[in-house]
Amino acid sequence: MSKPNSAVLRDQVYDELGALIRGGQFAPGEKITIRNLAKDFSMSPTPVREALYRLISEGVLQGEANRSAFIPLLTPEQIAELKDIRLHIECFAAERAALRGTSEIATRLRKTSAKLKKARAAGDRRADLALVYTFQFELYAACDMPNLIRIINSLWLKTGPYLNLLFPHYIYAVSTDRGDWRERIAMGVEKKDAAAVAAEVKQDIDQSLSYIANIISAASMLKLAGEK
């Protein structure tokens, strides 16, 4: 028996909204309203409301009384916890993906990386962030472990919005310090070099989320100082 149309639409909104959140298309603390989402998705409010409530129930969003929700503001400690979890899970996924690596997967990664470089050079942050997400999940998908991918997806729902805090200073610094590390991942996938691919993923997660935690901590200290 096929799903009712409303359930199909709800799942569609849930999947698309989740992809937007993971891809950094919403910033920390940003408000999300049913009305605006319904307009963006060109559909009635009902499936949008149901998808939004599902994300609220999963702790991805925080609900408000006026038919809206917002991206939660995480503490430095929460970011640090997510970093530790992601380091274990995503490095494992990267290793398994590399061991199953092919030249076709490497070519796909290089194409996405080229698009990312183009978006970054043009200062297109939205496209840049979406492609960061795309690149990582093209890599992880190669591990062929659907349950693991679902876990990683849930973690990116928490941290995706915070990728916005990496612009512009961290992005410039990492490009200078680490060079073309995504090309090194593609090469590692081609050679089935699990250790090399996992090492690049580990450094990316460790550095980026540590930077984000420091930014949040500094902002909290400034806020406290201003209240005195």
Summary of the structure (lengths in Angstrom):
residues: 228
radius of gyration: 18.5
end to end distance: 62.3
largest distance: 62.3
contacts: 699
relative contact order: 0.14
helix: 77%
strand: 4%
